[in-house]
Amino acid sequence: MSTPDLTTVNTALLLLGANALTQTQLTTQSLATAQIMANLWTPTLDEALQSHNWNFATVRAGIDCGLVRLTCAPIWGFNAQYGLPDGSCSPYCYMILETNLAEDQPWRVEYGCSLGIAYRVFVTDGCDPSILYIGRVDDVTKWSPLFKDAFAWELAYRACYPLTRNATLLDFYQKQKEAKWQLARSRDGQESRTLMRFLSTALTNVR
């Protein structure tokens, strides 16, 4: 579970026209408003981070640096299984984007077990795998400003009906948060450059 950030929660409440909370109220959930915002925080953050390949939430991990080779091998199909980053050493892994494995070295993400302990595992025949993945970066100081703004609007949208019981307001907040997410994703996508590769060598071979 992620700890709600007071400033972001109060920004969402401000957008709703609701009273701000103190840190004590949010931590102890002494008010109904605090309970709602605290309960919405983690699922909203998980969905927001998984919805796009955010640059600030893109993490690299390798053997003994987020990836841990497990003692037990898969029952069949692959030679080795690795525990995925779980938040103890590297941010919790939502989904893998790339690996350092060759194209002829398949891999999968599964639910596995080693010495009686259940893990979310990365199985492969490749040696010393490294991964690039989307992680649970819940430190708000690492978020981009546009993500932080869009997340506050998303939180306001989800809290709108529980706090106001006004269904007619939902359409307004939905449109606002979708516009904010569109802008955040667009600007985030401009913050990288991929290596261009030819998909076919036919023209080169003819020459």
Secondary structure, 3 states (H helix, E strand, C coil): CCCCCHHHHHHHHHHHCCCCCCHHHHHHCCCHHHHHHHHHHHHHHHHHHHCCCCHHHEEEEEECEEEEECCCCCCCCCCEEEECCCCCCCCCEEEEEEECCCCCCCEEEEEEEECCEEEEEEEECCCCCCEEEEECCCCHHHCCHHHHHHHHHHHHHHHHHHHHCCHHHHHHHHHHHHHHHHHHHHHHHCCCCCCCCCCCCHHHHHC
